[in-house]
Amino acid sequence: MMNYTYGWMHGWVGGGMLTWTVIGVLVVVLLAVVISKLSRK
C-alpha cells in the first residue's frame, strides 16, 4: 500500500499536476481579490 501511494504521488508531481494545482489556487485567490475590490466601489 505504501509503495502504491508513493508511486501515485510521484506520478502526480511528475505529471506537473502539483504545479497546476498551485497555479489554480493563485488564480482563484487573485479573482477573489479583484471581485472584492470591484464590489467595494
mmJSON file of the N, C-alpha and C atoms, coordinates in Angstrom:
{"data_MODEL":{"atom_site":{
"group_PDB":["ATOM","ATOM","ATOM","ATOM","ATOM","ATOM","ATOM","ATOM","ATOM","ATOM","ATOM","ATOM","ATOM","ATOM","ATOM","ATOM","ATOM","ATOM","ATOM","ATOM","ATOM","ATOM","ATOM","ATOM","ATOM","ATOM","ATOM","ATOM","ATOM","ATOM","ATOM","ATOM","ATOM","ATOM","ATOM","ATOM","ATOM","ATOM","ATOM","ATOM","ATOM","ATOM","ATOM","ATOM","ATOM","ATOM","ATOM","ATOM","ATOM","ATOM","ATOM","ATOM","ATOM","ATOM","ATOM","ATOM","ATOM","ATOM","ATOM","ATOM","ATOM","ATOM","ATOM","ATOM","ATOM","ATOM","ATOM","ATOM","ATOM","ATOM","ATOM","ATOM","ATOM","ATOM","ATOM","ATOM","ATOM","ATOM","ATOM","ATOM","ATOM","ATOM","ATOM","ATOM","ATOM","ATOM","ATOM","ATOM","ATOM","ATOM","ATOM","ATOM","ATOM","ATOM","ATOM","ATOM","ATOM","ATOM","ATOM","ATOM","ATOM","ATOM","ATOM","ATOM","ATOM","ATOM","ATOM","ATOM","ATOM","ATOM","ATOM","ATOM","ATOM","ATOM","ATOM","ATOM","ATOM","ATOM","ATOM","ATOM","ATOM","ATOM","ATOM"],
"id":[1,2,3,4,5,6,7,8,9,10,11,12,13,14,15,16,17,18,19,20,21,22,23,24,25,26,27,28,29,30,31,32,33,34,35,36,37,38,39,40,41,42,43,44,45,46,47,48,49,50,51,52,53,54,55,56,57,58,59,60,61,62,63,64,65,66,67,68,69,70,71,72,73,74,75,76,77,78,79,80,81,82,83,84,85,86,87,88,89,90,91,92,93,94,95,96,97,98,99,100,101,102,103,104,105,106,107,108,109,110,111,112,113,114,115,116,117,118,119,120,121,122,123],
"type_symbol":["N","C","C","N","C","C","N","C","C","N","C","C","N","C","C","N","C","C","N","C","C","N","C","C","N","C","C","N","C","C","N","C","C","N","C","C","N","C","C","N","C","C","N","C","C","N","C","C","N","C","C","N","C","C","N","C","C","N","C","C","N","C","C","N","C","C","N","C","C","N","C","C","N","C","C","N","C","C","N","C","C","N","C","C","N","C","C","N","C","C","N","C","C","N","C","C","N","C","C","N","C","C","N","C","C","N","C","C","N","C","C","N","C","C","N","C","C","N","C","C","N","C","C"],
"label_atom_id":["N","CA","C","N","CA","C","N","CA","C","N","CA","C","N","CA","C","N","CA","C","N","CA","C","N","CA","C","N","CA","C","N","CA","C","N","CA","C","N","CA","C","N","CA","C","N","CA","C","N","CA","C","N","CA","C","N","CA","C","N","CA","C","N","CA","C","N","CA","C","N","CA","C","N","CA","C","N","CA","C","N","CA","C","N","CA","C","N","CA","C","N","CA","C","N","CA","C","N","CA","C","N","CA","C","N","CA","C","N","CA","C","N","CA","C","N","CA","C","N","CA","C","N","CA","C","N","CA","C","N","CA","C","N","CA","C","N","CA","C","N","CA","C"],
"label_alt_id":[null,null,null,null,null,null,null,null,null,null,null,null,null,null,null,null,null,null,null,null,null,null,null,null,null,null,null,null,null,null,null,null,null,null,null,null,null,null,null,null,null,null,null,null,null,null,null,null,null,null,null,null,null,null,null,null,null,null,null,null,null,null,null,null,null,null,null,null,null,null,null,null,null,null,null,null,null,null,null,null,null,null,null,null,null,null,null,null,null,null,null,null,null,null,null,null,null,null,null,null,null,null,null,null,null,null,null,null,null,null,null,null,null,null,null,null,null,null,null,null,null,null,null],
"label_comp_id":["MET","MET","MET","MET","MET","MET","ASN","ASN","ASN","TYR","TYR","TYR","THR","THR","THR","TYR","TYR","TYR","GLY","GLY","GLY","TRP","TRP","TRP","MET","MET","MET","HIS","HIS","HIS","GLY","GLY","GLY","TRP","TRP","TRP","VAL","VAL","VAL","GLY","GLY","GLY","GLY","GLY","GLY","GLY","GLY","GLY","MET","MET","MET","LEU","LEU","LEU","THR","THR","THR","TRP","TRP","TRP","THR","THR","THR","VAL","VAL","VAL","ILE","ILE","ILE","GLY","GLY","GLY","VAL","VAL","VAL","LEU","LEU","LEU","VAL","VAL","VAL","VAL","VAL","VAL","VAL","VAL","VAL","LEU","LEU","LEU","LEU","LEU","LEU","ALA","ALA","ALA","VAL","VAL","VAL","VAL","VAL","VAL","ILE","ILE","ILE","SER","SER","SER","LYS","LYS","LYS","LEU","LEU","LEU","SER","SER","SER","ARG","ARG","ARG","LYS","LYS","LYS"],
"label_asym_id":["A","A","A","A","A","A","A","A","A","A","A","A","A","A","A","A","A","A","A","A","A","A","A","A","A","A","A","A","A","A","A","A","A","A","A","A","A","A","A","A","A","A","A","A","A","A","A","A","A","A","A","A","A","A","A","A","A","A","A","A","A","A","A","A","A","A","A","A","A","A","A","A","A","A","A","A","A","A","A","A","A","A","A","A","A","A","A","A","A","A","A","A","A","A","A","A","A","A","A","A","A","A","A","A","A","A","A","A","A","A","A","A","A","A","A","A","A","A","A","A","A","A","A"],
"label_entity_id":["1","1","1","1","1","1","1","1","1","1","1","1","1","1","1","1","1","1","1","1","1","1","1","1","1","1","1","1","1","1","1","1","1","1","1","1","1","1","1","1","1","1","1","1","1","1","1","1","1","1","1","1","1","1","1","1","1","1","1","1","1","1","1","1","1","1","1","1","1","1","1","1","1","1","1","1","1","1","1","1","1","1","1","1","1","1","1","1","1","1","1","1","1","1","1","1","1","1","1","1","1","1","1","1","1","1","1","1","1","1","1","1","1","1","1","1","1","1","1","1","1","1","1"],
"label_seq_id":[1,1,1,2,2,2,3,3,3,4,4,4,5,5,5,6,6,6,7,7,7,8,8,8,9,9,9,10,10,10,11,11,11,12,12,12,13,13,13,14,14,14,15,15,15,16,16,16,17,17,17,18,18,18,19,19,19,20,20,20,21,21,21,22,22,22,23,23,23,24,24,24,25,25,25,26,26,26,27,27,27,28,28,28,29,29,29,30,30,30,31,31,31,32,32,32,33,33,33,34,34,34,35,35,35,36,36,36,37,37,37,38,38,38,39,39,39,40,40,40,41,41,41],
"pdbx_PDB_ins_code":[null,null,null,null,null,null,null,null,null,null,null,null,null,null,null,null,null,null,null,null,null,null,null,null,null,null,null,null,null,null,null,null,null,null,null,null,null,null,null,null,null,null,null,null,null,null,null,null,null,null,null,null,null,null,null,null,null,null,null,null,null,null,null,null,null,null,null,null,null,null,null,null,null,null,null,null,null,null,null,null,null,null,null,null,null,null,null,null,null,null,null,null,null,null,null,null,null,null,null,null,null,null,null,null,null,null,null,null,null,null,null,null,null,null,null,null,null,null,null,null,null,null,null],
"Cartn_x":[0.835,0.0,0.878,1.899,2.797,3.49,3.874,4.543,3.601,2.363,1.373,1.111,0.989,0.74,1.909,3.127,4.321,4.356,4.026,4.034,2.999,1.819,0.756,1.165,1.753,2.192,3.306,4.221,5.323,4.78,3.766,3.152,2.409,1.775,1.026,1.978,3.078,4.054,4.817,5.19,5.944,5.154,3.814,2.962,2.712,3.251,3.081,1.731,0.991,-0.327,-0.2,0.858,1.067,1.236,1.998,2.215,0.892,0.07,-1.233,-2.165,-2.058,-2.893,-2.531,-1.231,-0.759,-1.209,-1.056,-1.476,-2.984,-3.75,-5.204,-5.593,-4.934,-5.227,-4.888,-3.748,-3.346,-4.346,-4.827,-5.813,-7.11,-7.554,-8.795,-8.653,-7.509,-7.259,-7.239,-6.566,-6.477,-7.865,-8.685,-10.062,-10.867,-10.713,-11.448,-11.063,-9.785,-9.307,-9.874,-9.833,-10.356,-11.853,-12.598,-14.053,-14.372,-13.628,-13.877,-13.573,-12.528,-12.191,-13.272,-13.78,-14.823,-16.131,-16.452,-17.715,-17.675,-16.468,-16.341,-16.674,-16.47,-16.701,-18.166],
"Cartn_y":[-1.201,0.0,1.262,1.246,2.4,2.624,1.524,1.605,2.204,1.785,2.275,3.769,4.167,5.58,6.435,5.971,6.71,6.841,5.751,5.773,6.742,6.785,7.695,9.149,9.41,10.772,11.205,10.295,10.612,10.913,10.155,10.389,11.715,12.066,13.325,14.514,14.476,15.567,15.559,14.364,14.236,14.714,14.545,14.973,16.468,17.178,18.621,19.018,18.044,18.347,19.265,19.092,19.941,21.388,21.6,22.951,23.567,22.81,23.313,23.573,22.758,22.976,24.298,24.563,25.822,27.004,26.899,27.971,28.206,27.129,27.243,27.959,27.633,28.284,29.767,30.112,31.514,32.295,31.7,32.355,32.61,31.622,31.767,32.889,32.932,33.986,35.349,35.434,36.688,37.16,36.24,36.583,37.066,36.416,36.806,38.223,38.567,39.903,40.945,40.646,41.575,41.799,40.719,40.83,41.639,41.415,42.151,43.633,43.96,45.361,46.023,45.302,45.844,46.045,45.127,45.212,46.325,46.757,47.836,49.192,49.34,50.635,51.035],
"Cartn_z":[0.0,0.0,0.0,0.823,0.888,-0.45,-1.083,-2.38,-3.425,-3.411,-4.364,-4.16,-2.899,-2.58,-3.041,-2.801,-3.215,-4.735,-5.429,-6.891,-7.432,-6.795,-7.231,-6.997,-5.838,-5.52,-6.459,-6.772,-7.682,-9.075,-9.506,-10.81,-10.834,-9.726,-9.605,-9.741,-8.978,-9.006,-10.335,-10.789,-12.026,-13.23,-13.166,-14.268,-14.273,-13.291,-13.217,-12.636,-12.075,-11.517,-10.293,-9.52,-8.345,-8.773,-9.859,-10.39,-10.815,-11.54,-11.998,-10.835,-9.767,-8.588,-7.92,-7.793,-7.191,-8.038,-9.373,-10.281,-10.143,-10.08,-9.951,-8.669,-7.555,-6.273,-6.353,-6.948,-7.079,-7.919,-9.01,-9.88,-9.122,-8.35,-7.572,-6.541,-5.854,-4.861,-5.539,-6.69,-7.439,-7.853,-8.375,-8.768,-7.567,-6.428,-5.221,-4.795,-4.891,-4.524,-5.487,-6.784,-7.801,-7.603,-7.38,-7.188,-5.928,-4.849,-3.603,-3.791,-4.574,-4.837,-5.693,-6.684,-7.551,-6.783,-5.891,-5.138,-4.093,-3.696,-2.704,-3.313,-4.623,-5.284,-5.239],
"occupancy":[1.0,1.0,1.0,1.0,1.0,1.0,1.0,1.0,1.0,1.0,1.0,1.0,1.0,1.0,1.0,1.0,1.0,1.0,1.0,1.0,1.0,1.0,1.0,1.0,1.0,1.0,1.0,1.0,1.0,1.0,1.0,1.0,1.0,1.0,1.0,1.0,1.0,1.0,1.0,1.0,1.0,1.0,1.0,1.0,1.0,1.0,1.0,1.0,1.0,1.0,1.0,1.0,1.0,1.0,1.0,1.0,1.0,1.0,1.0,1.0,1.0,1.0,1.0,1.0,1.0,1.0,1.0,1.0,1.0,1.0,1.0,1.0,1.0,1.0,1.0,1.0,1.0,1.0,1.0,1.0,1.0,1.0,1.0,1.0,1.0,1.0,1.0,1.0,1.0,1.0,1.0,1.0,1.0,1.0,1.0,1.0,1.0,1.0,1.0,1.0,1.0,1.0,1.0,1.0,1.0,1.0,1.0,1.0,1.0,1.0,1.0,1.0,1.0,1.0,1.0,1.0,1.0,1.0,1.0,1.0,1.0,1.0,1.0],
"B_iso_or_equiv":[0.0,0.0,0.0,0.0,0.0,0.0,0.0,0.0,0.0,0.0,0.0,0.0,0.0,0.0,0.0,0.0,0.0,0.0,0.0,0.0,0.0,0.0,0.0,0.0,0.0,0.0,0.0,0.0,0.0,0.0,0.0,0.0,0.0,0.0,0.0,0.0,0.0,0.0,0.0,0.0,0.0,0.0,0.0,0.0,0.0,0.0,0.0,0.0,0.0,0.0,0.0,0.0,0.0,0.0,0.0,0.0,0.0,0.0,0.0,0.0,0.0,0.0,0.0,0.0,0.0,0.0,0.0,0.0,0.0,0.0,0.0,0.0,0.0,0.0,0.0,0.0,0.0,0.0,0.0,0.0,0.0,0.0,0.0,0.0,0.0,0.0,0.0,0.0,0.0,0.0,0.0,0.0,0.0,0.0,0.0,0.0,0.0,0.0,0.0,0.0,0.0,0.0,0.0,0.0,0.0,0.0,0.0,0.0,0.0,0.0,0.0,0.0,0.0,0.0,0.0,0.0,0.0,0.0,0.0,0.0,0.0,0.0,0.0],
"pdbx_formal_charge":[null,null,null,null,null,null,null,null,null,null,null,null,null,null,null,null,null,null,null,null,null,null,null,null,null,null,null,null,null,null,null,null,null,null,null,null,null,null,null,null,null,null,null,null,null,null,null,null,null,null,null,null,null,null,null,null,null,null,null,null,null,null,null,null,null,null,null,null,null,null,null,null,null,null,null,null,null,null,null,null,null,null,null,null,null,null,null,null,null,null,null,null,null,null,null,null,null,null,null,null,null,null,null,null,null,null,null,null,null,null,null,null,null,null,null,null,null,null,null,null,null,null,null],
"auth_seq_id":[1,1,1,2,2,2,3,3,3,4,4,4,5,5,5,6,6,6,7,7,7,8,8,8,9,9,9,10,10,10,11,11,11,12,12,12,13,13,13,14,14,14,15,15,15,16,16,16,17,17,17,18,18,18,19,19,19,20,20,20,21,21,21,22,22,22,23,23,23,24,24,24,25,25,25,26,26,26,27,27,27,28,28,28,29,29,29,30,30,30,31,31,31,32,32,32,33,33,33,34,34,34,35,35,35,36,36,36,37,37,37,38,38,38,39,39,39,40,40,40,41,41,41],
"auth_comp_id":["MET","MET","MET","MET","MET","MET","ASN","ASN","ASN","TYR","TYR","TYR","THR","THR","THR","TYR","TYR","TYR","GLY","GLY","GLY","TRP","TRP","TRP","MET","MET","MET","HIS","HIS","HIS","GLY","GLY","GLY","TRP","TRP","TRP","VAL","VAL","VAL","GLY","GLY","GLY","GLY","GLY","GLY","GLY","GLY","GLY","MET","MET","MET","LEU","LEU","LEU","THR","THR","THR","TRP","TRP","TRP","THR","THR","THR","VAL","VAL","VAL","ILE","ILE","ILE","GLY","GLY","GLY","VAL","VAL","VAL","LEU","LEU","LEU","VAL","VAL","VAL","VAL","VAL","VAL","VAL","VAL","VAL","LEU","LEU","LEU","LEU","LEU","LEU","ALA","ALA","ALA","VAL","VAL","VAL","VAL","VAL","VAL","ILE","ILE","ILE","SER","SER","SER","LYS","LYS","LYS","LEU","LEU","LEU","SER","SER","SER","ARG","ARG","ARG","LYS","LYS","LYS"],
"auth_asym_id":["A","A","A","A","A","A","A","A","A","A","A","A","A","A","A","A","A","A","A","A","A","A","A","A","A","A","A","A","A","A","A","A","A","A","A","A","A","A","A","A","A","A","A","A","A","A","A","A","A","A","A","A","A","A","A","A","A","A","A","A","A","A","A","A","A","A","A","A","A","A","A","A","A","A","A","A","A","A","A","A","A","A","A","A","A","A","A","A","A","A","A","A","A","A","A","A","A","A","A","A","A","A","A","A","A","A","A","A","A","A","A","A","A","A","A","A","A","A","A","A","A","A","A"],
"auth_atom_id":["N","CA","C","N","CA","C","N","CA","C","N","CA","C","N","CA","C","N","CA","C","N","CA","C","N","CA","C","N","CA","C","N","CA","C","N","CA","C","N","CA","C","N","CA","C","N","CA","C","N","CA","C","N","CA","C","N","CA","C","N","CA","C","N","CA","C","N","CA","C","N","CA","C","N","CA","C","N","CA","C","N","CA","C","N","CA","C","N","CA","C","N","CA","C","N","CA","C","N","CA","C","N","CA","C","N","CA","C","N","CA","C","N","CA","C","N","CA","C","N","CA","C","N","CA","C","N","CA","C","N","CA","C","N","CA","C","N","CA","C","N","CA","C"],
"pdbx_PDB_model_num":[1,1,1,1,1,1,1,1,1,1,1,1,1,1,1,1,1,1,1,1,1,1,1,1,1,1,1,1,1,1,1,1,1,1,1,1,1,1,1,1,1,1,1,1,1,1,1,1,1,1,1,1,1,1,1,1,1,1,1,1,1,1,1,1,1,1,1,1,1,1,1,1,1,1,1,1,1,1,1,1,1,1,1,1,1,1,1,1,1,1,1,1,1,1,1,1,1,1,1,1,1,1,1,1,1,1,1,1,1,1,1,1,1,1,1,1,1,1,1,1,1,1,1]
}}}
